[in-house]
Amino acid sequence: MTRIGRGRPWVPAVMSALVPGLGLAYLRQWLRAVYWFGLAVLAGSTGLPESLVTAVGATQRTASAVVVGLVVVASVVDTYRTALFAGDSAADDGPTARCESCGRSVDEDLAFCHWCGEPFGDANWDGGTADGGGAKGHE
């Protein structure tokens, strides 16, 4: 798994500042992206109660702008945190199998290495792990 936003988490954060959820879409967090965009649209399209608006001493337009601004700020913070910690869960998945031909991590469900194309069989599949434990020829 690649760590798209790991090096520069401010890039998707700036994208979400322009359009809420855009940075999350860049990070391939589709459901969260749709959530933040929908929340921003909902915040901008629904009005606040008149009693609240008059109590604050603002107009309906100003109150809606403030609410949308708060949603945008929350979206930027969420996007930045998501980009900052992107890929950490991949390291916690545990050991993965390796191809004996090229030595890269592979998906155990496939019948071939998606990196080099070698089929897995008795000759090319070592059944080992990414950390080298239990792999024949890697000890």
C-alpha positions in Angstrom: 0.0 0.0 0.0 1.4 3.4 -0.9 1.4 6.3 1.5 0.0 9.0 -0.7 -0.3 11.8 1.8 2.4 10.7 4.2 5.2 13.0 2.9 3.1 16.2 2.6 -0.1 16.1 4.5 -0.7 19.8 3.8 -1.4 19.1 0.1 -4.7 17.3 0.7 -5.5 19.7 3.5 -5.3 22.6 1.1 -7.4 20.7 -1.4 -10.1 20.2 1.3 -9.9 23.9 2.2 -10.9 24.7 -1.4 -13.6 22.1 -1.7 -14.5 20.1 1.5 -13.8 16.4 0.9 -11.5 16.9 -2.2 -8.3 16.1 -0.2 -9.9 13.0 1.2 -10.8 11.9 -2.4 -7.1 12.5 -3.2 -6.3 10.2 -0.4 -8.8 7.7 -1.7 -11.0 8.0 1.3 -14.2 8.0 -0.8 -16.8 7.7 1.9 -15.3 10.4 4.1 -14.9 12.6 1.1 -18.6 12.3 0.2 -19.5 12.8 3.9 -17.6 16.1 4.2 -18.8 17.4 0.8 -22.4 16.5 1.7 -22.1 18.1 5.1 -20.8 21.4 3.6 -23.6 21.4 1.0 -26.2 20.7 3.7 -24.7 23.4 6.0 -24.9 25.9 3.2 -28.4 25.1 2.0 -30.2 24.9 5.3 -30.9 28.0 7.3 -30.5 28.5 11.0 -33.5 29.3 13.2 -34.5 33.0 13.0 -34.4 33.3 16.8 -30.8 32.1 16.9 -29.8 34.5 14.1 -31.4 37.5 15.7 -30.0 36.6 19.1 -26.5 36.7 17.7 -27.2 39.8 15.7 -26.3 38.5 12.3 -28.1 38.0 9.0 -29.1 34.6 7.7 -26.4 34.8 5.0 -23.7 35.6 7.5 -24.8 32.8 9.9 -24.8 30.3 7.0 -21.3 31.4 6.0 -20.1 30.9 9.5 -21.5 27.4 9.7 -20.0 26.5 6.3 -16.7 27.9 7.4 -16.8 25.8 10.6 -17.5 22.7 8.4 -14.6 23.6 6.1 -12.2 24.0 9.1 -13.3 20.6 10.5 -12.9 19.0 7.1 -9.3 20.4 6.8 -8.4 19.2 10.2 -9.8 15.7 9.5 -8.0 15.6 6.1 -4.7 16.7 7.6 -4.9 14.0 10.3 -5.9 11.4 7.8 -3.0 12.3 5.5 -0.6 12.4 8.4 -1.5 8.9 9.6 -2.2 7.4 6.1 -0.6 4.0 5.7 0.0 3.3 9.4 -2.6 0.6 9.3 -0.8 -1.2 6.5 2.2 -1.8 8.8 -0.1 -3.4 11.4 -1.6 -6.0 9.1 1.1 -8.4 10.0 3.5 -10.4 7.8 2.7 -10.9 4.1 3.8 -13.5 1.6 6.8 -12.9 -0.7 7.6 -14.0 -4.2 10.7 -16.1 -4.4 11.6 -14.7 -7.9 11.5 -11.0 -7.2 11.3 -10.9 -3.3 8.4 -8.4 -3.2 5.3 -8.7 -1.1 2.4 -10.4 -2.9 -1.3 -11.0 -2.5 -1.7 -14.6 -1.3 -5.0 -14.9 -3.1 -3.4 -14.6 -6.5 -1.8 -17.5 -8.4 1.0 -15.3 -9.7 3.2 -12.4 -8.6 1.6 -9.1 -9.7 5.1 -7.5 -9.8 7.1 -9.9 -12.0 4.4 -12.2 -13.4 5.9 -15.4 -12.2 3.3 -18.1 -11.4 3.2 -19.4 -7.8 4.0 -23.1 -7.7 6.4 -25.3 -5.8 9.4 -23.7 -7.5 8.5 -20.0 -7.2 6.4 -19.8 -4.1 8.3 -19.8 -0.8 5.2 -19.4 1.4 7.3 -17.1 3.6 6.5 -13.8 5.2 7.6 -10.3 4.5 9.9 -10.3 7.5 11.6 -13.4 6.2 10.3 -15.8 8.9 9.7 -19.3 7.7 10.8 -18.6 4.2 13.0 -21.2 2.5 16.1 -19.8 1.0 15.8 -16.5 3.0 17.4 -17.6 6.2 
